[in-house]
Amino acid sequence: MSDDLLGNDEELEAEEQAAGQKTGGFFSGLIIEILKWAGIVIGAIIFIVTVVVLTMRIMGTGSASQTQIPQSQEYQVAPPLLQWYSQIGEVRGQTADEVRKTFIVEPWLGYEGENKQLQSELIQRQILLKEEVALYFSNKQESELTGPENRERVKEELRRRINDMITSGQIETVAFNRYTVVDF
C-alpha cells in the first residue's frame, strides 16, 4: 500500500513538471497578454462611444439645432434712422377670400435723409399710394397676410410696388402702425 502511494506521488510530480513547462515560449505568452488587453480596451471604447451616441440621440430629440450662432445685443447693429411718411392713413377693405375678411392697415413709409423732393412726391401721390395699398391687400387671401413671415413678405412686396410708382428717391422700408385682418 505504501508503494502504491509513492508510485502515485511520482506520477503526480511528473505531471506537474510537464504542466509547468511552457510550450509556446516567452513571446507567445506576451503576445497573448497584449492581445487580451487590447481587446479589453477596444471593447471599452466601443461601449463608451455607444453610450454617448445613444445619450446624445435621446437628449437631442426635439431640441433646436446648436449650429446657429446666438446674436448678442452687443453685436447687433441698430437700424438706420429714417424719415417716416405716415400721411397715407388707415386703409380698409376686403380680402380675396370666399368668405370675405376685412383688413385694416396703416402703412408708414421709411426713407433716408431729408429728401424734400421725395417727401413732396409722396404728398402729391398720397391718393395713388392709398389706392395701391388697398388694391394690394384686396387681391390677397387671409392666409397670405397673417403670420410673421407673411407680414415681412407683404412689407417687402409693398415697398417694391411703391418704389415703382415714385421717381424722386427710394422707400427703404414699410412699417405698419396698424395691421389687422378680421371677420366682418
ZIGI-V59021 format. One record per helix or strand. SS is the DSSP state (H for helix, E for strand). FROM is the first residue (numbers start at 1). TO is the last residue. If there is no record, write none. Layout:
SS,FROM,TO
SS,FROM,TO
This chain:
H,2,20
H,26,60
E,83,85
E,91,94
E,101,111
H,116,124
H,126,138
H,142,145
H,148,165
E,173,183
